[in-house]
Amino acid sequence: MSPTRPVTPDVAGSSPVAPALVANAVFLVTRVVYRARHVRDFPGVPAVGAPIEVTGLDIFRFEDGLVVEHLHEADHEAMWEQLGVALPPG
């Protein structure tokens, strides 16, 4: 489970939006957008019901019709910025 799900429980019940797909016989690449509201306190970040939008990419590699590798990247830095959290440099 994602460490952010306890503070954004509504994301768990919704599917990410996949506005872009690229596929061939070996790879499937999707761009995803997760939308939720910050409804529970996170350590040092009180909940204010703010909407959060996090974008990401998923890359699936197939062999013999089965997923053999999955890579996921998401812009968590943007999520923290939307919550007003200043991240340390680096």
C-alpha positions in Angstrom: 0.0 0.0 0.0 1.2 3.5 -0.8 2.4 5.5 2.2 0.1 8.3 1.1 -3.1 6.3 0.9 -3.9 6.6 4.7 -4.2 10.4 4.3 -5.9 10.3 0.9 -8.2 7.3 1.2 -10.5 8.4 -1.7 -7.6 7.6 -4.2 -7.9 3.9 -3.1 -11.4 3.6 -4.4 -10.8 5.3 -7.7 -8.9 4.2 -10.8 -6.1 6.4 -12.1 -6.8 8.1 -15.4 -4.6 6.9 -18.2 -4.7 9.8 -20.8 -1.9 8.4 -22.9 -0.9 4.9 -24.1 2.0 3.7 -26.2 2.2 0.0 -26.9 3.9 -2.6 -29.1 4.5 -6.4 -28.7 7.0 -6.0 -25.9 6.1 -2.8 -24.0 3.1 -0.9 -22.8 3.7 2.6 -21.5 0.9 4.6 -19.8 0.8 8.1 -18.3 -1.4 8.1 -15.3 -3.1 10.9 -13.2 -4.1 10.2 -9.6 -6.6 12.6 -8.0 -7.6 12.6 -4.3 -8.2 14.9 -1.3 -6.0 15.2 1.7 -8.6 14.3 4.4 -6.5 12.9 7.2 -3.5 14.3 9.1 0.0 13.2 7.9 2.8 13.7 10.4 3.5 17.5 10.4 0.9 18.1 7.7 -2.7 18.8 9.0 -5.5 17.7 6.7 -7.4 20.6 5.1 -9.3 18.7 2.4 -7.0 20.1 -0.3 -7.2 18.4 -3.7 -4.1 16.5 -4.8 -3.1 15.5 -8.4 -0.1 13.3 -9.0 1.1 12.3 -12.4 3.2 9.3 -13.3 4.3 6.8 -15.8 4.0 3.0 -15.8 6.1 0.9 -18.1 5.2 -2.8 -18.5 7.4 -5.3 -20.3 5.9 -8.5 -21.7 7.3 -11.9 -22.5 5.1 -14.7 -23.9 2.0 -12.5 -23.2 2.8 -12.1 -19.5 4.1 -9.0 -17.6 7.7 -9.8 -16.5 8.7 -6.3 -15.5 6.8 -3.2 -14.2 8.4 0.2 -13.6 6.5 3.0 -12.0 7.5 6.6 -11.5 5.3 9.3 -9.9 5.8 13.0 -9.2 5.7 12.8 -5.4 7.6 16.1 -5.1 4.6 17.9 -6.8 2.3 16.2 -4.3 4.2 17.5 -1.3 4.3 21.0 -2.9 0.5 20.9 -3.3 0.3 20.1 0.4 2.5 23.1 1.3 5.5 21.0 2.4 8.9 22.4 1.8 11.3 19.6 0.8 15.0 19.7 1.6 17.3 20.4 -1.4 18.6 17.4 -3.2 
